[in-house]
Amino acid sequence: MLRNGAAGGGGAAAGGGGGQRPVRVWCDGCYDMVHYGHSNQLRQARAMGDYLIVGVHTDDDITLTIDGKDTYEEVKTAGRYRECKRTQGVSTTDLVGRMLLMTKAHHSNIDEDLDYRKHTDNFGKGPKGHSPWTGVSQFLQTSQKIIQFASGKEPQPGDTIIYVAGAFDLFHVGHVDFLEKVHQLAEKPYIIAGLHFDQEVNRYKGKNYPIMNIHERTLSVLACRYVSEVVIGAPYAVTADLLDHFRVTLVCHGMTEVVPDKDGSDPYEEPKQRGIFQLVDSGSNLTTDLIVQRIIKNRLEFEARNQKKEAKELAVLEAMKRLEEEKH
């Protein structure tokens, strides 16, 4: 069994065995609003075996009961327990707070403001303290994080190089469905995803979009199996230089609105003139806007859930402390 480095990420168990017997790995968690932290945990889990099975909890994914009993005790005793390294700087709590507070402090190159500081200190905080598992921490991008997520594959002769561009904010199943459909357009697809800078996304989306900054969105998209490469801070207009540099043979866009560039021009004018532009219907009606609307609509319910979850985590910490004291 494999478990993330802290409660809230999920647990997992390796079905070990000798010889050539395949290793089946079990991983479980709440996985609410899946982000690159979840993806990193599953990536680590998959690397520890041959077959990965993921279990999805309901609302409470704490890995200890309120009396301090370890819910993974049986697999630990059997020697089948492994732990994944937690991805620091990302949590569902933080992402939800950004939506509710409508701040832009998470954007790259923008200083933290007072509202966001209050959010990181207090969001979901119960009356008895703050849990280290449900809390918010700062995300710091590193080259090692990118390497962990990147495929490292170069385009091969005969590959169809397909370019897609957008915000890919709160990377969700609608994005995955779109990329899967794009992937199906060629026998040997090599998909390059261009991600726009935060300020560019804010220009055409408004409000406090994007919810995830450019560094976070990069890891989220890289975690998708259909994507081979990511252009970090791609130009909004798909230019001739970009198409020639990457030797692009097809440019795809979903059924969402295409906002004109700053000068009023069509950002897809060049690929359209070359006859390599194609609209792709993902078949999904899920959008980032819809997710945000759900969160805002259910704000009170979420805050109550989060405080209940944190209260249980604090009770678990106290139980663990008591058990440790009893041993000495």
HELIX and SHEET records of a PDB file:
HELIX    1   1 TYR A   36  ALA A   47  1                                  12    
HELIX    2   2 GLU A   73  THR A   77  1                                   5    
HELIX    3   3 THR A   92  LEU A  101  1                                  10    
HELIX    4   4 LEU A  114  ASN A  122  1                                   9    
HELIX    5   5 SER A  143  PHE A  149  1                                   7    
HELIX    6   6 VAL A  173  HIS A  183  1                                  11    
HELIX    7   7 ASP A  198  LYS A  205  1                                   8    
HELIX    8   8 ILE A  214  LEU A  222  1                                   9    
HELIX    9   9 ALA A  240  PHE A  246  1                                   7    
HELIX   10  10 GLU A  269  GLN A  273  1                                   5    
HELIX   11  11 THR A  288  LYS A  297  1                                  10    
HELIX   12  12 ARG A  299  LYS A  327  1                                  29    
SHEET    1   A 2 LEU A   2  ARG A   3  0                                        
SHEET    2   A 2 ARG A  82  GLU A  83  1                                        
SHEET    1   B 3 GLY A  11  GLY A  15  0                                        
SHEET    2   B 3 ARG A  24  GLY A  29 -1                                        
SHEET    3   B 3 TYR A  51  VAL A  56  1                                        
SHEET    1   C 5 VAL A 227  ILE A 232  0                                        
SHEET    2   C 5 PRO A 189  LEU A 195  1                                        
SHEET    3   C 5 THR A 160  GLY A 166  1                                        
SHEET    4   C 5 LEU A 250  HIS A 253  1                                        
SHEET    5   C 5 PHE A 277  LEU A 279  1                                        
END                                                                             
